[in-house]
Amino acid sequence: MTHIVENFDPKLDLVFERDIDIAPELVWAAWTRPEHLVNWFTPSPWKTLEAHCDLRPGGLFSSVMAGPNGERHDNRGCYLEVVENRRLTWTDALGPGFRPTGNAFITGVVTMEPLPNGGTRYIACARHKDEATVEAHKQMGFQEGWGKALDQLVAYMKQL
């Protein structure tokens, strides 16, 4: 990790960082428009069947993911912070209107820093409630999965 993530705790947080060759505005559009999210958000062979984005603090952020063996995961949470073209923060610990869900797994923070070449320094941080949850996320393939999803995001946005 070349950049410090605010309040980073190596025991509770996982970070993925990469410089990519698309502008922050394209990364933002990929993350905030459901018609784009369904095309890249879940690492293949998984698919994102639907997504909803109410871009405001307390607004709904949700997705439905389907696995190759019929698995289905409904993820529902809310945005905590929305800074256009720069940063998104969301959690599944809270639902729309900041209502507690009782299902906390992650608070996600995606930062898009503009680079001089027109690209983006993409930093994703997954914050967890305890070390067991961090370990579970590692075992799920956090680095590989988030990397594959980012590759899909870049490829998809370049074709538009």
Backbone as CSV, one residue per row, in Angstrom:
resi,resn,N_x,N_y,N_z,CA_x,CA_y,CA_z,C_x,C_y,C_z
1,MET,0.856,-1.178,0.000,0.000,0.000,0.000,0.895,1.232,0.000
2,THR,0.787,2.021,-1.054,1.646,3.192,-1.158,1.022,4.443,-0.561
3,HIS,-0.266,4.433,-0.392,-0.954,5.586,0.188,-1.611,5.166,1.500
4,ILE,-1.605,6.065,2.420,-2.209,5.779,3.723,-3.715,5.936,3.616
5,VAL,-4.432,4.930,4.049,-5.882,4.989,4.114,-6.237,5.542,5.485
6,GLU,-7.119,6.522,5.509,-7.516,7.172,6.753,-7.972,6.136,7.787
7,ASN,-7.433,6.215,8.989,-7.784,5.334,10.106,-7.564,3.855,9.801
8,PHE,-6.602,3.548,8.945,-6.320,2.163,8.565,-5.871,1.349,9.775
9,ASP,-6.482,0.192,9.953,-6.118,-0.740,11.021,-5.759,-2.065,10.364
10,PRO,-4.477,-2.432,10.343,-4.061,-3.647,9.638,-4.694,-4.931,10.186
11,LYS,-5.226,-4.896,11.396,-5.886,-6.076,11.962,-7.337,-6.196,11.505
12,LEU,-7.938,-5.079,11.074,-9.364,-5.080,10.748,-9.693,-4.643,9.326
13,ASP,-8.711,-4.133,8.601,-8.974,-3.579,7.275,-8.151,-4.291,6.202
14,LEU,-8.746,-4.427,5.028,-8.056,-4.924,3.845,-8.047,-3.804,2.816
15,VAL,-6.935,-3.666,2.094,-6.812,-2.591,1.111,-6.348,-3.166,-0.219
16,PHE,-6.949,-2.643,-1.268,-6.566,-2.972,-2.638,-6.282,-1.649,-3.333
17,GLU,-5.126,-1.538,-3.978,-4.748,-0.285,-4.636,-4.117,-0.574,-5.988
18,ARG,-4.507,0.235,-6.970,-3.911,0.090,-8.300,-4.095,1.387,-9.082
19,ASP,-3.111,1.714,-9.902,-3.253,2.818,-10.849,-3.850,2.242,-12.126
20,ILE,-4.897,2.909,-12.642,-5.571,2.438,-13.847,-5.606,3.556,-14.879
21,ASP,-5.820,3.183,-16.145,-5.720,4.164,-17.221,-7.076,4.670,-17.724
22,ILE,-7.995,4.859,-16.793,-9.233,5.577,-17.119,-9.417,6.685,-16.086
23,ALA,-10.136,7.715,-16.476,-10.308,8.896,-15.625,-11.210,8.612,-14.427
24,PRO,-11.020,9.370,-13.337,-11.882,9.199,-12.161,-13.368,9.312,-12.490
25,GLU,-13.724,10.164,-13.445,-15.133,10.329,-13.810,-15.732,9.025,-14.348
26,LEU,-14.925,8.247,-15.062,-15.406,6.957,-15.573,-15.514,5.933,-14.455
27,VAL,-14.573,5.960,-13.535,-14.649,5.052,-12.381,-15.898,5.394,-11.574
28,TRP,-16.135,6.682,-11.369,-17.315,7.141,-10.638,-18.598,6.637,-11.311
29,ALA,-18.689,6.823,-12.616,-19.882,6.376,-13.346,-20.071,4.868,-13.202
30,ALA,-18.978,4.113,-13.256,-19.071,2.657,-13.118,-19.610,2.262,-11.752
31,TRP,-19.230,3.001,-10.726,-19.650,2.697,-9.349,-21.030,3.241,-8.989
32,THR,-21.520,4.221,-9.715,-22.728,4.924,-9.257,-23.933,4.779,-10.179
33,ARG,-23.775,4.119,-11.296,-24.900,3.924,-12.219,-25.202,2.434,-12.307
34,PRO,-26.379,2.031,-11.862,-26.724,0.602,-11.850,-26.539,-0.090,-13.192
35,GLU,-26.827,0.611,-14.281,-26.663,-0.009,-15.603,-25.208,-0.342,-15.905
36,HIS,-24.278,0.313,-15.238,-22.861,-0.038,-15.370,-22.462,-1.102,-14.343
37,LEU,-22.901,-0.924,-13.108,-22.533,-1.870,-12.035,-22.816,-3.327,-12.401
38,VAL,-23.946,-3.583,-13.029,-24.313,-4.967,-13.337,-23.379,-5.601,-14.368
39,ASN,-22.567,-4.793,-15.035,-21.666,-5.316,-16.058,-20.251,-5.627,-15.573
40,TRP,-19.924,-5.271,-14.325,-18.540,-5.495,-13.893,-18.392,-5.832,-12.402
41,PHE,-19.346,-5.530,-11.577,-19.188,-5.481,-10.124,-18.781,-6.802,-9.477
42,THR,-19.228,-7.916,-9.996,-18.949,-9.216,-9.389,-17.914,-9.953,-10.238
43,PRO,-16.834,-10.444,-9.618,-15.806,-11.128,-10.411,-16.364,-12.381,-11.089
44,SER,-16.114,-12.481,-12.387,-16.536,-13.641,-13.161,-15.932,-14.915,-12.547
45,PRO,-16.674,-16.013,-12.470,-17.901,-16.348,-13.194,-19.188,-15.903,-12.485
46,TRP,-19.062,-15.210,-11.364,-20.243,-14.664,-10.716,-20.803,-13.543,-11.579
47,LYS,-22.068,-13.211,-11.354,-22.728,-12.133,-12.096,-23.509,-11.252,-11.115
48,THR,-23.622,-9.998,-11.471,-24.478,-9.087,-10.714,-25.794,-8.989,-11.476
49,LEU,-26.865,-9.450,-10.847,-28.169,-9.491,-11.501,-28.876,-8.138,-11.459
50,GLU,-28.695,-7.426,-10.356,-29.320,-6.102,-10.236,-28.538,-5.267,-9.235
51,ALA,-28.691,-3.947,-9.370,-28.022,-3.007,-8.468,-28.897,-1.769,-8.328
52,HIS,-28.803,-1.142,-7.162,-29.543,0.090,-6.886,-28.607,1.074,-6.197
53,CYS,-28.672,2.325,-6.621,-27.810,3.375,-6.079,-28.629,4.645,-5.842
54,ASP,-28.886,4.960,-4.594,-29.511,6.224,-4.221,-28.388,7.069,-3.631
55,LEU,-27.727,7.840,-4.479,-26.464,8.508,-4.156,-26.621,9.690,-3.211
56,ARG,-26.736,9.359,-1.942,-26.788,10.376,-0.886,-26.526,9.651,0.425
57,PRO,-25.950,10.320,1.398,-25.783,9.678,2.703,-27.131,9.170,3.219
58,GLY,-27.161,7.890,3.587,-28.393,7.250,4.019,-29.166,6.604,2.888
59,GLY,-28.737,6.841,1.645,-29.409,6.265,0.483,-29.021,4.815,0.262
60,LEU,-29.903,4.066,-0.352,-29.719,2.641,-0.611,-28.569,2.368,-1.573
61,PHE,-27.723,1.405,-1.207,-26.749,0.808,-2.113,-26.940,-0.686,-1.983
62,SER,-27.374,-1.334,-3.072,-27.617,-2.775,-2.998,-27.263,-3.453,-4.296
63,SER,-27.034,-4.755,-4.182,-26.774,-5.584,-5.357,-27.264,-6.992,-5.080
64,VAL,-27.552,-7.690,-6.148,-27.892,-9.104,-6.080,-26.866,-9.825,-6.944
65,MET,-26.141,-10.750,-6.316,-25.090,-11.493,-7.003,-25.503,-12.948,-7.153
66,ALA,-25.123,-13.537,-8.295,-25.436,-14.940,-8.547,-24.154,-15.680,-8.891
67,GLY,-23.972,-16.859,-8.258,-22.802,-17.675,-8.496,-23.039,-18.715,-9.581
68,PRO,-21.962,-19.328,-10.044,-22.062,-20.299,-11.132,-22.789,-21.588,-10.737
69,ASN,-22.926,-21.841,-9.446,-23.596,-23.055,-8.965,-24.951,-22.764,-8.348
70,GLY,-25.537,-21.633,-8.749,-26.861,-21.277,-8.253,-26.866,-20.493,-6.961
71,GLU,-25.695,-20.139,-6.427,-25.634,-19.316,-5.218,-26.252,-17.948,-5.509
72,ARG,-26.802,-17.361,-4.472,-27.389,-16.016,-4.607,-27.090,-15.237,-3.329
73,HIS,-26.588,-14.027,-3.501,-26.312,-13.155,-2.366,-26.964,-11.805,-2.598
74,ASP,-27.889,-11.466,-1.716,-28.515,-10.143,-1.735,-27.755,-9.270,-0.743
75,ASN,-27.190,-8.197,-1.229,-26.418,-7.276,-0.396,-27.153,-5.950,-0.349
76,ARG,-27.453,-5.508,0.864,-28.228,-4.275,1.034,-27.565,-3.438,2.122
77,GLY,-27.376,-2.184,1.826,-26.783,-1.283,2.795,-27.098,0.149,2.432
78,CYS,-26.259,1.055,2.935,-26.473,2.457,2.598,-25.146,3.177,2.454
79,TYR,-25.223,4.283,1.742,-24.068,5.157,1.596,-23.880,5.961,2.873
80,LEU,-22.636,6.118,3.244,-22.278,6.978,4.369,-21.693,8.297,3.885
81,GLU,-20.980,8.228,2.752,-20.306,9.412,2.208,-20.328,9.321,0.687
82,VAL,-20.638,10.442,0.047,-20.688,10.521,-1.413,-19.975,11.812,-1.820
83,VAL,-18.776,11.684,-2.396,-18.005,12.841,-2.866,-17.752,12.599,-4.352
84,GLU,-18.495,13.276,-5.196,-18.493,13.008,-6.631,-17.095,12.927,-7.226
85,ASN,-16.877,11.861,-7.974,-15.628,11.581,-8.697,-14.410,11.369,-7.791
86,ARG,-14.608,11.276,-6.481,-13.473,11.131,-5.572,-13.602,10.003,-4.556
87,ARG,-14.796,9.843,-3.935,-14.869,8.890,-2.829,-16.305,8.451,-2.575
88,LEU,-16.454,7.139,-2.367,-17.722,6.538,-1.951,-17.473,5.706,-0.706
89,THR,-18.333,5.857,0.281,-18.269,5.043,1.488,-19.663,4.481,1.723
90,TRP,-19.727,3.167,1.948,-21.003,2.502,2.192,-20.812,1.398,3.222
91,THR,-21.915,0.904,3.750,-21.853,-0.182,4.727,-23.091,-1.058,4.611
92,ASP,-22.934,-2.311,4.999,-24.104,-3.191,5.109,-24.575,-3.276,6.565
93,ALA,-23.883,-2.577,7.455,-24.301,-2.527,8.867,-25.553,-1.675,9.036
94,LEU,-25.782,-0.800,8.048,-26.940,0.088,8.071,-27.678,-0.017,6.748
95,GLY,-28.973,0.084,6.815,-29.784,0.119,5.617,-30.163,1.545,5.288
96,PRO,-31.041,1.720,4.301,-31.481,3.064,3.954,-31.990,3.821,5.173
97,GLY,-31.670,5.111,5.192,-32.060,5.943,6.324,-31.241,5.665,7.572
98,PHE,-30.106,4.987,7.410,-29.199,4.662,8.519,-29.820,3.708,9.539
99,ARG,-30.787,2.879,9.123,-31.404,1.897,10.024,-30.477,0.715,10.208
100,PRO,-30.179,0.291,11.437,-29.320,-0.875,11.671,-29.897,-2.131,11.019
101,THR,-29.012,-2.927,10.434,-29.445,-4.158,9.769,-29.183,-5.406,10.599
102,GLY,-28.177,-5.367,11.463,-27.800,-6.557,12.222,-26.997,-7.547,11.408
103,ASN,-26.603,-7.168,10.187,-25.878,-8.075,9.293,-24.523,-7.526,8.880
104,ALA,-23.838,-6.845,9.748,-22.599,-6.167,9.369,-21.512,-7.139,8.923
105,PHE,-20.996,-6.911,7.726,-19.821,-7.622,7.235,-18.738,-6.630,6.834
106,ILE,-19.155,-5.537,6.173,-18.162,-4.635,5.602,-18.645,-3.186,5.608
107,THR,-17.685,-2.301,5.792,-17.833,-0.911,5.405,-16.787,-0.718,4.323
108,GLY,-17.234,-0.305,3.151,-16.331,-0.145,2.013,-16.068,1.315,1.730
109,VAL,-14.826,1.593,1.348,-14.431,2.943,0.954,-13.659,2.817,-0.354
110,VAL,-14.144,3.473,-1.389,-13.431,3.507,-2.666,-13.036,4.945,-2.923
111,THR,-11.726,5.151,-3.130,-11.179,6.477,-3.392,-10.621,6.495,-4.807
112,MET,-10.910,7.568,-5.529,-10.449,7.758,-6.898,-9.592,9.018,-6.945
113,GLU,-8.290,8.864,-7.008,-7.395,10.014,-7.059,-6.950,10.244,-8.497
114,PRO,-7.139,11.446,-9.043,-6.692,11.713,-10.415,-5.169,11.657,-10.511
115,LEU,-4.691,11.084,-11.604,-3.259,11.017,-11.877,-2.904,11.999,-12.993
116,PRO,-1.665,12.476,-13.045,-1.268,13.448,-14.072,-1.480,12.952,-15.505
117,ASN,-1.442,11.637,-15.717,-1.601,11.078,-17.061,-3.072,10.927,-17.472
118,GLY,-4.001,11.389,-16.629,-5.423,11.266,-16.931,-6.050,10.011,-16.355
119,GLY,-5.245,9.173,-15.745,-5.748,7.956,-15.132,-6.204,8.187,-13.703
120,THR,-6.320,7.083,-12.978,-6.838,7.126,-11.612,-6.024,6.221,-10.702
121,ARG,-5.707,6.714,-9.527,-5.213,5.841,-8.464,-6.464,5.372,-7.730
122,TYR,-6.729,4.074,-7.825,-7.932,3.446,-7.279,-7.552,2.772,-5.970
123,ILE,-8.187,3.179,-4.892,-7.903,2.604,-3.575,-9.220,2.131,-2.974
124,ALA,-9.299,0.845,-2.692,-10.500,0.276,-2.076,-10.112,-0.283,-0.715
125,CYS,-10.852,0.110,0.305,-10.605,-0.374,1.662,-11.870,-1.056,2.174
126,ALA,-11.704,-2.267,2.660,-12.809,-3.010,3.272,-12.548,-3.053,4.772
127,ARG,-13.419,-2.419,5.530,-13.297,-2.370,6.991,-14.214,-3.434,7.598
128,HIS,-13.711,-4.123,8.614,-14.446,-5.237,9.223,-14.586,-5.044,10.726
129,LYS,-15.542,-5.762,11.317,-15.828,-5.611,12.747,-14.851,-6.366,13.642
130,ASP,-14.240,-7.440,13.109,-13.323,-8.229,13.933,-12.344,-8.993,13.041
131,GLU,-11.334,-9.571,13.656,-10.299,-10.277,12.903,-10.842,-11.520,12.203
132,ALA,-11.835,-12.171,12.771,-12.427,-13.350,12.142,-13.089,-12.980,10.812
133,THR,-13.739,-11.832,10.779,-14.389,-11.385,9.549,-13.345,-11.011,8.501
134,VAL,-12.250,-10.398,8.926,-11.149,-10.085,8.003,-10.634,-11.381,7.396
135,GLU,-10.389,-12.373,8.235,-9.865,-13.653,7.753,-10.836,-14.315,6.779
136,ALA,-12.120,-14.244,7.081,-13.128,-14.812,6.171,-13.082,-14.108,4.820
137,HIS,-12.927,-12.782,4.831,-12.868,-12.016,3.582,-11.607,-12.371,2.797
138,LYS,-10.487,-12.561,3.496,-9.257,-13.007,2.830,-9.472,-14.364,2.170
139,GLN,-10.104,-15.274,2.898,-10.344,-16.627,2.375,-11.291,-16.605,1.175
140,MET,-12.179,-15.627,1.132,-13.076,-15.470,-0.016,-12.312,-14.985,-1.246
141,GLY,-11.074,-14.545,-1.058,-10.258,-14.070,-2.173,-10.339,-12.573,-2.394
142,PHE,-10.277,-11.804,-1.310,-10.401,-10.353,-1.396,-9.511,-9.750,-2.477
143,GLN,-8.202,-9.950,-2.406,-7.287,-9.307,-3.357,-7.575,-9.740,-4.792
144,GLU,-7.689,-11.027,-5.004,-7.941,-11.534,-6.352,-9.302,-11.069,-6.865
145,GLY,-10.322,-11.168,-6.025,-11.669,-10.784,-6.441,-11.802,-9.310,-6.758
146,TRP,-11.267,-8.465,-5.879,-11.362,-7.027,-6.129,-10.509,-6.637,-7.335
147,GLY,-9.386,-7.341,-7.533,-8.555,-7.085,-8.711,-9.266,-7.472,-9.997
148,LYS,-9.893,-8.632,-9.984,-10.627,-9.091,-11.168,-11.802,-8.166,-11.469
149,ALA,-12.521,-7.759,-10.441,-13.640,-6.826,-10.640,-13.133,-5.502,-11.218
150,LEU,-11.999,-5.003,-10.725,-11.462,-3.751,-11.260,-11.055,-3.925,-12.719
151,ASP,-10.440,-5.046,-13.062,-10.110,-5.311,-14.470,-11.374,-5.272,-15.328
152,GLN,-12.451,-5.869,-14.817,-13.728,-5.874,-15.538,-14.282,-4.456,-15.666
153,LEU,-14.178,-3.653,-14.599,-14.631,-2.259,-14.632,-13.901,-1.504,-15.728
154,VAL,-12.577,-1.589,-15.750,-11.769,-0.854,-16.739,-12.129,-1.295,-18.148
155,ALA,-12.164,-2.589,-18.389,-12.479,-3.105,-19.725,-13.865,-2.661,-20.173
156,TYR,-14.834,-2.749,-19.285,-16.196,-2.353,-19.611,-16.291,-0.861,-19.932
157,MET,-15.703,-0.014,-19.089,-15.804,1.434,-19.308,-15.049,1.867,-20.557
158,LYS,-13.989,1.171,-20.936,-13.251,1.505,-22.148,-14.057,1.203,-23.414
159,GLN,-14.965,0.248,-23.326,-15.738,-0.113,-24.524,-16.929,0.813,-24.766
160,LEU,-17.262,1.659,-23.790,-18.417,2.554,-23.969,-18.088,3.721,-24.892
